Amino acid sequence: ETPMAGAAAVAKRSRRLSSSASAPALPAAGNAEASHLVEDDHSRGTAEPSSAPCTPRTVEVSVEAQEVLGPPATWSSGRSVEAHVDKVACTVTVKAGLTGRNGINVVLRVGLFVKDRSSRLLCFPAAEALESFRTVGVAGVEECDIGRLPSRSRASPRAGMCSHSWVDSGPPGWGGPVVTAHEALELEPSATCLEFLPGLDLRVTASCSVRDDGQAKLRVEVEGELRLQPRFRLHGREAGRRLYATARECFCANDDLKALQVCEEALTMTDGLQPRPPEMGDVLNLMGALHLRRRTPALAVTCLEKALAMRAHFSGAEAAEAAKLASTLSTLGSAHQMLGSYSEALRCLLRAVSILERLVADSAGGDDVAGEGSSAPTPRPADINTSGAEEALASTLHSLGGVYRALGQHVDARRCYEKALSVRERVLGADDPLNAATLNNLGAVLQQLSDDRGAVRTYQRALALQAKMYGKDDCMTAATLSNLGSAHDRVGEHRSAIECHSRALLIQEKHLGADHQGVAATLHNLGNALAAAGRGKDAARCHWRALGIWQKSLGPAHPDIAATLHSLGNVYRGLSEPEAAATCFAGALRIREVALGPTHSETARTRHCAALAACALGTPEAAFQELQAASNTLRSNLGARHPWVLQARADVEALSEVVAIEG
């Protein structure tokens, strides 16, 4: 028989080849003499070897590697598989030789061929056969001249033998998802590609013969079985669909790295299809959500904008496609919000809300519009999931409220949070965990709108939900306790405020440690409550401790440090220490002018307080100018009826009288 593949060998003396080493093939396969790197004994002029008998050595042999290129396969008309095994390219790499001093090692590549001509076409007739291996006998021989043996005996070494078994499992994720034969038979032939999983069971014999002239020849004989099992992989659109489902499972299990890997594979499987399948939009949308959760919003925006283009291409009258478009817009809005691109976030979220509101209206029956001359109402679309659309609407409204809040548009933010809360309570129930987050954000907005009593009620509802869900000793509960304490403080309930902040501080120090940023925020709020209760020295200790944590974790010029310096300045004003107060306000003002800008409301508020401290230090004229500038900025930003504006105007009028009297 003619081998299907094979190569000659290279022999080297006194040098072992590594298991990965492979000798280059000589021009002619088989019976090719190896090049000698060491001269024989006679060429060195040494003495004749002794004629004393010597025990022949044994040839050592091992299989170092194997290469099997699977045979071509075809589907027969009866949906069975035929494998042309005579076209298998099968080669084993064998290392053989003699060990010891002056040993010789040879690496041979032995090509294997099918022994039985009648077995050259394997047939897998049914699904049961497709699930198992079929075998065919293979054999191969390779020889190599290795020169004169460095032995004193002319006897040939004893033959060596070894066995070798191998099964190729293949890279698990390469080429699309693997499906069973039963699944492959149910699909269209174009949805799957067929390959063979090979295996080998071999017996290898290596012998060495010495001719009369002392030259030695190494012979390697390989015989055994080649095993083949069909394996079916999905490709094209079906592969993309299955991979997307797998990625979704990984996403839900919080295995983000695995989910991203599967998404990349799904895109590879579907990228060359024309026209582009809609599943590509699903995969890109999921990748965007993954990057957003991993807090890499720039990558999220890149994926989501591509997904949006795909969604827009496939969107039509179908409610399912419209819901997908709204989902991508909502996630893209959140990514822009994380990047600080609030105008882009607002545009995306408003568009998503518009789509979802239309879907909810349609799913509820919409207007009872009938055709002319007909009294029948418009039928409800069968492909709309009412609760799903409403849940998505509530989530998007919640995100939209966050964008409005970041832009300082607190009335719009309140409207979004209240509507999101109403939808969630109707669809999910009043005790759903998602309601707690919306209530917390709504409470913060109510405080910005000076509805502090409403904020107290809202925080109390959120606290009751979180205590029920997480327990009273949880960090989520502590954060809401701190918010509730701030609201109590604003309505003059200072004892309740101190109690809330103190409870929150104990929980956070227990779970987060004494130097956590959450602990610093609660210390700041507790300091404000203590100051309002007339306990200025205790308040100063809280603020100084908060400043130490902020500076360690955030650096010296963060807006949170400015907020604590501002509060500490007010504490020192209350303690009649105007120099210390002026120092704190000056530091807060420097940070806020850089971080927030000179016309920001918080900057103007600090300028207002710094002017009051300067007045106490005996410079009323300069203080009056600063206070007037702060008052104008606050009125421009917040309107004439805001409490900060009213207080600033009152201080301006009082200071103007002082300046007039001194003048």
Protein Blocks (a to p, Z undefined) as FASTA:
>chain_A
ZZfbdcdddddehiacdfkbccdddfbgghiacddfbdcfklnopacddfbdcddddddd
ddfbdcdddddddddfkopacddfklpccdddddeddedehiacdddddddddfblklmp
ccdfbfklmmpccdddddddddddebjafbfbfbdcdddddddddddebjakggiaaddf
klmmmpcfklpccdddddddddddddddddfkopacdddddddddddddddddehjllmm
mmmmmmmmmmmnopaklmmmmmmmmmmmmmmpccddfklmmmmmmmmmmmmmnopaklmm
mmmmmmmmmmmmmgcfblklmmmmmmmmmmmmmmmmmnopamlmmmmmmmmmmmmmmmmm
mmnopaadddehiabdcdddfkbcfklmmmmmmmmmmmmmmmmmmnopaklmmmmmmmmm
mmmmmmnopkbfklmmmmmmmmmmmmmnopaklmmmmmmmmmmmmmmmnopkbfklmmmm
mmmmmmmmmnopamlmmmmmmmmmmmmmmmnopkbfklmmmmmmmmmmmmmnopamlmmm
mmmmmmmmmmmmnojkbfklmmmmmmmmmmmmmnopaklmmmmmmmmmmmmmmmnopkbm
klmmmmmmmmmmmmmnopaklmmmmmmmmmmmmmmmnojkbmklmmmmmmmmmmmmmmmm
mZZ
